[in-house]
Amino acid sequence: MTAILLGILGLTCLLILADGVLRNRPYELPFLAAATTAAFAVPQLIGLYRSPLHPVSDVALNKTLVMVCLCIVMLRFGWRRGCAGAPVAA
Protein backbone atom coordinates (compact mmCIF):
# COMPACT_ATOMS: atom_id res chain seq x y z
CA MET A 1 0.00 0.00 0.00
CA THR A 2 2.82 2.39 0.82
CA ALA A 3 4.48 1.84 -2.54
CA ILE A 4 1.20 2.56 -4.31
CA LEU A 5 0.73 5.78 -2.33
CA LEU A 6 4.31 6.84 -3.14
CA GLY A 7 3.54 6.25 -6.82
CA ILE A 8 0.34 8.27 -6.58
CA LEU A 9 2.21 11.14 -4.93
CA GLY A 10 4.93 11.07 -7.56
CA LEU A 11 2.38 10.96 -10.38
CA THR A 12 0.38 13.80 -8.84
CA CYS A 13 3.46 15.99 -8.59
CA LEU A 14 4.49 15.08 -12.13
CA LEU A 15 1.07 15.95 -13.57
CA ILE A 16 0.96 19.32 -11.81
CA LEU A 17 4.50 20.10 -12.97
CA ALA A 18 3.69 19.11 -16.55
CA ASP A 19 0.55 21.25 -16.51
CA GLY A 20 2.51 24.24 -15.25
CA VAL A 21 5.14 23.85 -17.95
CA LEU A 22 2.65 23.24 -20.76
CA ARG A 23 0.55 26.26 -19.79
CA ASN A 24 3.74 28.33 -19.38
CA ARG A 25 2.99 29.19 -15.74
CA PRO A 26 5.97 27.95 -13.74
CA TYR A 27 5.73 30.71 -11.13
CA GLU A 28 2.24 29.93 -9.86
CA LEU A 29 1.75 28.40 -6.42
CA PRO A 30 0.64 24.87 -7.46
CA PHE A 31 3.70 24.43 -9.67
CA LEU A 32 6.07 25.64 -6.98
CA ALA A 33 4.39 23.50 -4.29
CA ALA A 34 4.57 20.40 -6.49
CA ALA A 35 8.21 21.10 -7.34
CA THR A 36 9.10 21.52 -3.67
CA THR A 37 7.23 18.35 -2.75
CA ALA A 38 8.88 16.38 -5.56
CA ALA A 39 12.35 17.69 -4.72
CA PHE A 40 12.30 17.47 -0.93
CA ALA A 41 9.39 15.45 0.47
CA VAL A 42 9.29 12.53 -1.97
CA PRO A 43 12.95 11.50 -1.47
CA GLN A 44 12.53 11.76 2.31
CA LEU A 45 9.38 9.62 2.22
CA ILE A 46 11.10 7.03 0.04
CA GLY A 47 13.97 6.95 2.53
CA LEU A 48 11.54 6.42 5.40
CA TYR A 49 9.84 3.64 3.47
CA ARG A 50 13.08 1.77 2.76
CA SER A 51 15.01 2.51 5.96
CA PRO A 52 16.20 -0.63 7.78
CA LEU A 53 17.72 1.28 10.70
CA HIS A 54 14.78 3.39 11.84
CA PRO A 55 11.61 1.58 10.85
CA VAL A 56 8.49 3.68 10.65
CA SER A 57 5.13 1.99 10.95
CA ASP A 58 3.32 1.53 7.66
CA VAL A 59 0.17 3.05 9.14
CA ALA A 60 1.95 6.30 10.02
CA LEU A 61 3.65 6.49 6.64
CA ASN A 62 0.41 5.77 4.80
CA LYS A 63 -1.41 8.51 6.72
CA THR A 64 1.38 10.94 5.88
CA LEU A 65 1.29 10.05 2.18
CA VAL A 66 -2.49 10.38 1.99
CA MET A 67 -2.34 13.79 3.67
CA VAL A 68 0.44 15.04 1.37
CA CYS A 69 -1.51 13.89 -1.70
CA LEU A 70 -4.67 15.58 -0.44
CA CYS A 71 -2.82 18.82 0.26
CA ILE A 72 -1.28 18.96 -3.21
CA VAL A 73 -4.52 18.08 -5.00
CA MET A 74 -6.66 20.51 -2.98
CA LEU A 75 -4.12 23.28 -3.52
CA ARG A 76 -4.45 22.70 -7.24
CA PHE A 77 -8.26 22.63 -7.16
CA GLY A 78 -8.41 25.77 -5.04
CA TRP A 79 -6.01 27.60 -7.32
CA ARG A 80 -7.98 26.65 -10.44
CA ARG A 81 -11.27 27.70 -8.88
CA GLY A 82 -9.95 30.98 -7.55
CA CYS A 83 -11.74 33.40 -5.29
CA ALA A 84 -12.51 36.22 -7.72
CA GLY A 85 -16.21 36.11 -6.90
CA ALA A 86 -15.78 36.16 -3.13
CA PRO A 87 -16.63 39.49 -1.50
CA VAL A 88 -14.05 40.99 0.79
CA ALA A 89 -15.40 42.31 4.10
CA ALA A 90 -13.68 45.37 5.44
MODELLER restraints for C-alpha pairs under 7 A, 6 or more apart:
rsr = mdl.restraints
at = mdl.atoms
rsr.add(forms.Gaussian(group=physical.xy_distance, feature=features.Distance(at['CA:2:A'], at['CA:58:A']), mean=6.92, stdev=0.5))
rsr.add(forms.Gaussian(group=physical.xy_distance, feature=features.Distance(at['CA:2:A'], at['CA:62:A']), mean=5.74, stdev=0.5))
rsr.add(forms.Gaussian(group=physical.xy_distance, feature=features.Distance(at['CA:5:A'], at['CA:65:A']), mean=6.24, stdev=0.5))
rsr.add(forms.Gaussian(group=physical.xy_distance, feature=features.Distance(at['CA:6:A'], at['CA:65:A']), mean=6.91, stdev=0.5))
rsr.add(forms.Gaussian(group=physical.xy_distance, feature=features.Distance(at['CA:9:A'], at['CA:69:A']), mean=5.65, stdev=0.5))
rsr.add(forms.Gaussian(group=physical.xy_distance, feature=features.Distance(at['CA:10:A'], at['CA:38:A']), mean=6.91, stdev=0.5))
rsr.add(forms.Gaussian(group=physical.xy_distance, feature=features.Distance(at['CA:13:A'], at['CA:34:A']), mean=5.01, stdev=0.5))
rsr.add(forms.Gaussian(group=physical.xy_distance, feature=features.Distance(at['CA:13:A'], at['CA:38:A']), mean=6.22, stdev=0.5))
rsr.add(forms.Gaussian(group=physical.xy_distance, feature=features.Distance(at['CA:16:A'], at['CA:31:A']), mean=6.19, stdev=0.5))
rsr.add(forms.Gaussian(group=physical.xy_distance, feature=features.Distance(at['CA:16:A'], at['CA:34:A']), mean=6.53, stdev=0.5))
rsr.add(forms.Gaussian(group=physical.xy_distance, feature=features.Distance(at['CA:17:A'], at['CA:31:A']), mean=5.50, stdev=0.5))
rsr.add(forms.Gaussian(group=physical.xy_distance, feature=features.Distance(at['CA:17:A'], at['CA:34:A']), mean=6.49, stdev=0.5))
rsr.add(forms.Gaussian(group=physical.xy_distance, feature=features.Distance(at['CA:17:A'], at['CA:35:A']), mean=6.81, stdev=0.5))
rsr.add(forms.Gaussian(group=physical.xy_distance, feature=features.Distance(at['CA:20:A'], at['CA:26:A']), mean=5.30, stdev=0.5))
rsr.add(forms.Gaussian(group=physical.xy_distance, feature=features.Distance(at['CA:20:A'], at['CA:31:A']), mean=5.71, stdev=0.5))
rsr.add(forms.Gaussian(group=physical.xy_distance, feature=features.Distance(at['CA:30:A'], at['CA:75:A']), mean=6.38, stdev=0.5))
rsr.add(forms.Gaussian(group=physical.xy_distance, feature=features.Distance(at['CA:30:A'], at['CA:76:A']), mean=5.53, stdev=0.5))
rsr.add(forms.Gaussian(group=physical.xy_distance, feature=features.Distance(at['CA:34:A'], at['CA:72:A']), mean=6.86, stdev=0.5))
rsr.add(forms.Gaussian(group=physical.xy_distance, feature=features.Distance(at['CA:48:A'], at['CA:56:A']), mean=6.66, stdev=0.5))
